[in-house]
Structures are given as structure tokens and as C-alpha cells.
């Protein structure tokens, strides 16, 4: 009701193909999750620097991949705007790819650790 001319209302919509966005979201979430795990877990916690490292990764990923796939990296980030705007056709990408990427990152982190 507040923004009748904006049809997307913040929804994450891929500008490339669905497969391209799906793979890119997996890679982005994988990198972000590895950064989170390595900076916040274990005896070498970086404390306040963890926030800068994680924020830097989010910034770089959003800058480079945002125009292609939206760089959601978080299912909750895409769920509500998609429902409110009614753009749910590609929502499956943003619900499943981050789960796959985060799961892969967890296995890699455990293997390296």
C-alpha cells in the first residue's frame, strides 16, 4: 500500500539464469559460512575483528554478485520480500542454495579443523 509503483518490494530476483543464480548462491554462502566459522570458532577467535571480516565478505559478495543473483546468502532475507511482492517463482533458489552452501562449508571446515 505504501509503494504501489514498486512491484518487486525488495524481492531477490535473479537477472541471470536460474541455474547460474543457484550455483552462485551456493558459492557465496559457502565462502560466507567458512569466514564465519573460521573467525568465530575455536581457540583463535578474533573477537571484534570477526565482525569486520564477515562484514567485508558480505560487502564484496554483494558488490560482485548482487547484480547477477541478488546475493541473498540467507533464506530469511529472501522469504518475506518474495511473499509480500508475490514474486515466488524463483524463491526455491534462495531457500535451497544457502542451505547447500552452508552445509558444504561446515563439512569443509570440520575436515580442515
Buried (B, 14 or more C-beta within 10 A) or exposed (E): EEEEEEEBBBBBBBEBEEEBBBBBBBBBBBBBBBBBBBBBEEEEEEEEEBEEBBEEBBEEBBEEBBEBBBBBBBBEBBBEBBEEBEBEEBBEBBBBBBEBBBBBBBEBBEEEE
